[in-house]
Amino acid sequence: MRVDLLNLMLADAGLAALCSDQMSWFERPQDGGVPAIVLHMISNVPSYTYQGESSRKFNRVQGNLYAKTDMEIVALVDAFKSALSGYRGTIGATSFKGIFIDGSREGVDPGKSDDEKLFVVSIDLRIHHKEI
């Protein structure tokens, strides 16, 4: 699901135009550029039937979006939501049954100087999917 979610994001022209080489899981490199998106798995909950664990999964993923200016972060948030909110379809080996926005938070990372200041928005996603 991780690779397929990144591929879904890269397949969106608007999102890829803003930060195609700056999307990753786990961490943003110290010398990495912005705008950037870093994804974190918050929870990975299996589904069960009376026969045991099913192939359907429920994940919570947090997307941390970074930009240098307030206008860049607004454009990045809009592109992120447009690419993912309500998405249903198959990418690679993952059948996404639904991607839903579950909330967001805004902030500023002051950095060590004004040149290093970043605008940050964290968006929580609920992802229902099935590995195929």
Backbone hydrogen bonds, N-H to C=O, Kabsch-Sander energy under -0.5 kcal/mol:
donor,donor_aa,acceptor,acceptor_aa,energy
5,L,1,M,-2.6
6,L,2,R,-2.0
7,N,3,V,-2.4
8,L,4,D,-2.2
9,M,5,L,-2.1
10,L,6,L,-2.7
11,A,7,N,-1.7
12,D,8,L,-0.6
12,D,9,M,-0.9
13,A,11,A,-0.7
16,A,12,D,-2.9
17,A,13,A,-2.0
18,L,14,G,-0.9
18,L,15,L,-0.5
19,C,15,L,-1.9
20,S,16,A,-1.9
22,Q,19,C,-1.9
23,M,20,S,-0.5
24,S,37,I,-2.0
26,F,39,L,-2.5
27,E,25,W,-1.7
32,G,29,P,-2.1
36,A,66,Y,-1.9
37,I,22,Q,-2.6
38,V,64,N,-2.4
39,L,24,S,-2.9
40,H,62,Q,-2.1
42,I,40,H,-0.6
42,I,60,R,-3.1
43,S,60,R,-1.5
45,V,58,F,-3.3
47,S,56,R,-1.4
49,T,52,G,-3.1
52,G,49,T,-1.5
54,S,47,S,-2.9
57,K,129,H,-3.4
58,F,45,V,-2.1
59,N,127,I,-2.9
60,R,43,S,-2.3
61,V,59,N,-0.5
61,V,125,L,-2.1
62,Q,40,H,-2.9
63,G,61,V,-0.5
63,G,123,I,-3.1
64,N,38,V,-3.1
64,N,62,Q,-0.6
65,L,63,G,-0.6
65,L,121,V,-3.2
66,Y,36,A,-2.7
67,A,119,F,-1.8
73,I,69,T,-2.0
74,V,70,D,-1.8
75,A,71,M,-2.0
76,L,72,E,-2.4
77,V,73,I,-2.8
78,D,74,V,-2.3
79,A,75,A,-2.2
80,F,76,L,-2.6
81,K,77,V,-2.7
82,S,78,D,-2.4
83,A,79,A,-2.2
84,L,80,F,-1.9
85,S,81,K,-2.3
86,G,99,I,-3.3
87,Y,84,L,-2.3
89,G,96,F,-2.0
91,I,94,T,-2.4
94,T,91,I,-2.3
95,S,130,K,-3.1
96,F,89,G,-2.9
96,F,94,T,-0.8
97,K,95,S,-0.7
97,K,128,H,-2.4
98,G,128,H,-1.4
99,I,87,Y,-1.0
100,F,126,R,-2.7
102,D,124,D,-3.2
103,G,124,D,-0.7
105,R,122,S,-2.3
107,G,120,V,-2.5
109,D,118,L,-3.0
116,E,113,S,-1.2
117,K,114,D,-0.9
118,L,109,D,-2.6
119,F,67,A,-3.1
120,V,107,G,-2.8
121,V,65,L,-2.0
122,S,105,R,-2.6
123,I,63,G,-2.7
123,I,121,V,-0.5
124,D,103,G,-2.7
125,L,61,V,-3.1
126,R,100,F,-3.1
127,I,59,N,-3.2
127,I,125,L,-0.6
128,H,98,G,-2.8
128,H,126,R,-0.5
129,H,57,K,-2.1
129,H,127,I,-0.5
130,K,95,S,-1.8
131,E,55,S,-1.2
132,I,93,A,-2.8
